[in-house]
Amino acid sequence: MNLTIIMIIGVLVLLVGVGVGYYLRLIISLGRKGSMELEIKQIMLGAKENAQKVIDEAKKKGEAHLNEINKETKQKEEEWKLTENRLIKKDEMLDGRQVEIDKEVEKIKAKIEEVKKVKERVDNMEAEKDKELEKITHLSIDDAKGILFKNIEDKYEEDLLIRMQKMESLNAEKLDRRAKDILSTTINRLASSTASEMMTTSVNIPNDDIKGKIIGKEGRNIRAFEKTSGVELIIDETPGAIVISSFDPVRRQVARLALENLILDGRIQPAKIEEVVAKAQEDINKIIKEKGDQAVYECGIFNLDPRISAIVGRLYFRTSYGQNVLQHSIEMAHIAGMLAEELGADIQIAKAGALVHDIGKALDHEVQGTHIDIGIRILQKFGADPRIITAMKSHHDDMPHESIEAVIVQTADHISGGRPGARRDSVENYIKRLQDLEALTKTFEGVEKSYALSAGREIRIFVTPDKVSDLEAKEMARDIAKKIEQELTYPGEIRVTMIRENRIIEYAR
């Protein structure tokens, strides 16, 4: 029983404690809530005061800025008013001047009318005077002039003839002297080398052991080199040099470049020779393009098709009577420019016509026709100015001169070619004989290549083995020798060497 009472009392005490704790907690929370609300109110009051301060400062700054704007606006308005007043005054002045000008114009018109009337009166008086004179003399004005001139001619006929003869002779002398002055001045203004081209090229070698490698076993390397390049190698006792002989300067340059590269590489064999010669031909083609561009730039010629300048570059390796054709053409362009300047002709047309006058020689061994006809076709194909074609086509008197630039180009050609030592006729005849010899052999079917060597004393002919048998090659050699005897003129004898080679290549993979 006591335990039950104690338990009941404990429960009651526990409930009372819980109630008291809850009440105390409620009182504490209410106190804290009041303090927090107080703090919030204080913060809000502080924020409102700060906001009011910011607003007041902003209002002050805005009023100050507005005052400044108002001042600037007033100043600008005053300036605009002053400008407007000045413009109004100027307009008034212009209006006054316009009125004065109008008055002057009216006065001038009135004076013009008066002058016209006076002129009419004078003309009428002159006409009446002429009529009176015609009535008195019974002659018209034209008849009187004719009688007067006839009397003067009869009286002074001999004096007039003598004076006319003197004027003709003096004019002829002046023109001749002027022409000589122009030509001499042009020649003196241009000084250039007149050295003739050689038919051989020397290649320096580091030591004489290289000669044995170039010759190769049983001469196979030198034969392969001569066949591929079309030149003749002269390997004699001369120390430190190998001579390349050919009448074609392009072949000589290709052979020189290929031989120098082979010597540097050290691997000299037929397959390598063919590869190096092909590479040298590509390099020479690049040089040709560069030389053409340099020539056009040096002469100051513009708007010329790049394909034409590339063909002009091929003239760097061509000769005419021992004279380098490209150098001759550049020299002619300078001379033609000077002549055109003296004579008042078109300088650009004269220069261009002189530079391309021999362009046909770059392809005359590939295309039929004279070098003038070939040159005209080249220029027409690549859209050259027709005036340039007119200027270049008559430099050999094959066609009539149609412009002053054509006469200038021909004169420049004569000046450049007529310099002492500039040309050698025997060299040109020698080259033509070798070209004719090669051209004759190429007319036979099956001929792949043909090269004139040893100053024209030997012609080497390479035939295609698939088209020509050994027996046919022997018969062809005899036929070629007979045709050379019948059609060509040459000193001594010419050896015809026919070469037929079978080459079979297989690859092991």
Residue pairs with C-beta under 8 A, 6 or more apart in sequence:
130 141
134 140
134 141
137 144
139 147
153 160
182 339
182 342
182 343
183 411
183 415
185 338
185 342
186 335
186 338
186 339
186 342
186 415
187 335
187 415
189 338
190 331
190 334
190 335
190 338
192 327
192 331
193 327
194 323
194 419
194 420
194 421
194 422
195 421
196 322
196 323
196 421
196 422
196 423
196 424
196 427
197 249
197 319
197 322
197 323
197 324
197 427
199 245
199 246
199 247
199 427
199 430
200 234
200 243
200 244
200 245
200 252
201 243
201 244
201 252
201 253
201 255
201 256
202 241
202 242
202 243
202 244
203 241
203 242
203 243
203 244
203 256
203 259
203 260
203 263
204 240
204 241
205 211
205 240
205 241
205 242
205 263
206 263
207 240
208 239
208 240
210 263
211 235
211 242
213 221
213 266
213 268
214 221
214 222
214 225
214 233
214 235
214 242
214 259
214 262
214 268
215 221
215 222
215 235
216 222
216 224
216 268
216 269
220 270
221 268
221 269
221 270
221 273
222 233
222 235
224 270
224 273
224 274
225 233
225 255
225 258
225 259
225 273
225 277
226 232
226 233
226 451
226 453
226 460
227 449
227 460
227 462
227 499
228 273
228 274
228 277
229 251
229 254
229 255
229 258
229 277
230 246
230 248
230 251
230 255
230 449
230 451
231 244
231 245
231 246
231 251
231 252
231 255
231 451
231 453
232 244
232 245
232 246
232 453
232 454
233 242
233 243
233 244
233 245
233 255
233 259
234 242
234 243
234 244
234 245
235 242
235 243
236 243
242 259
244 252
244 255
244 256
244 259
245 252
245 453
245 454
245 455
246 252
246 255
246 451
246 453
247 430
247 431
247 434
247 435
247 452
247 456
249 317
249 318
249 319
250 284
250 314
250 317
250 318
253 284
253 287
253 317
254 277
254 280
254 281
254 284
255 277
255 280
257 280
257 283
257 284
258 273
258 276
258 277
258 279
258 280
261 276
261 279
261 280
262 268
262 272
262 273
262 276
265 272
265 276
284 317
287 313
287 316
288 310
288 313
288 314
288 316
288 317
289 309
289 310
289 313
290 313
291 313
291 316
291 326
292 309
292 310
292 311
292 312
292 313
292 314
292 316
293 306
293 309
293 313
295 309
295 312
295 313
295 326
295 329
295 330
295 355
296 304
296 309
296 312
296 355
298 330
299 330
299 333
299 334
299 337
299 351
299 352
299 355
300 337
300 351
301 333
301 348
301 351
301 352
301 355
302 348
303 385
304 352
304 384
305 382
305 383
305 384
307 382
308 356
308 359
308 378
308 379
308 382
308 384
311 359
311 362
311 363
311 378
312 326
312 329
312 355
312 356
312 359
312 362
313 326
314 362
314 363
315 324
315 325
315 326
315 329
315 358
315 359
315 361
315 362
316 324
316 325
316 326
318 324
318 325
318 326
318 361
318 362
319 325
319 427
319 428
319 431
320 328
320 358
320 361
320 423
320 428
321 417
321 422
321 423
321 424
321 425
321 427
321 428
322 423
322 424
322 427
322 428
323 417
323 422
323 423
325 358
325 361
328 358
328 416
328 417
328 422
329 354
329 355
329 356
329 357
329 358
330 355
331 416
332 354
332 355
332 357
332 409
332 412
332 413
332 415
332 416
333 351
333 352
333 354
333 355
333 412
334 351
335 354
335 411
335 412
335 415
335 416
336 350
336 351
336 353
336 354
336 405
336 408
336 409
336 411
336 412
337 347
337 350
337 351
339 345
339 350
339 408
339 411
339 412
340 346
340 347
340 349
340 350
340 351
340 405
340 408
341 347
343 404
343 408
345 404
345 405
345 408
346 387
346 405
349 385
349 387
349 388
349 391
349 403
349 405
350 391
350 405
350 408
350 409
350 412
352 384
352 385
352 388
352 391
353 387
353 388
353 390
353 391
353 392
353 405
353 406
353 408
353 409
354 391
354 392
354 408
354 409
354 412
354 413
356 375
356 379
356 384
356 388
356 392
357 375
357 392
357 395
357 409
357 413
358 371
358 375
359 371
359 374
359 375
359 378
359 379
359 392
360 369
360 370
360 371
360 372
360 373
360 374
360 375
360 376
360 378
361 371
363 374
363 378
364 370
364 371
364 374
365 435
365 439
367 374
367 377
369 377
370 398
372 392
372 393
372 395
372 396
372 398
372 399
375 392
375 393
376 389
376 393
379 388
379 389
379 392
380 389
387 403
387 405
390 402
390 403
390 405
390 406
391 403
391 405
391 406
391 408
391 409
392 406
392 409
393 399
393 406
394 400
394 401
394 402
394 406
394 409
394 410
395 406
395 409
395 410
395 413
396 410
397 410
401 407
401 410
416 422
417 423
430 455
430 456
433 456
433 488
433 489
433 490
434 452
434 456
436 488
437 452
437 456
437 459
437 484
437 488
437 490
437 494
438 450
438 451
438 452
438 459
440 480
440 483
440 484
440 487
440 488
441 447
441 450
441 459
441 461
441 480
442 450
444 476
444 479
444 480
445 467
446 463
446 464
446 467
446 468
446 472
446 476
447 461
447 462
447 463
447 464
448 462
448 463
448 464
449 461
449 462
450 459
450 460
450 461
450 462
451 459
451 460
452 458
452 459
453 459
453 460
456 490
456 494
457 492
457 493
457 494
457 495
458 494
458 495
458 496
458 497
459 480
459 484
459 494
459 495
459 496
459 497
460 497
460 499
461 476
461 477
461 480
461 496
461 497
461 498
461 499
462 499
462 500
462 501
463 473
463 476
463 498
463 499
463 500
465 500
465 501
465 502
468 476
468 500
470 500
473 498
473 500
474 498
476 498
477 496
477 497
477 498
480 496
481 494
481 496
484 490
484 494
484 496
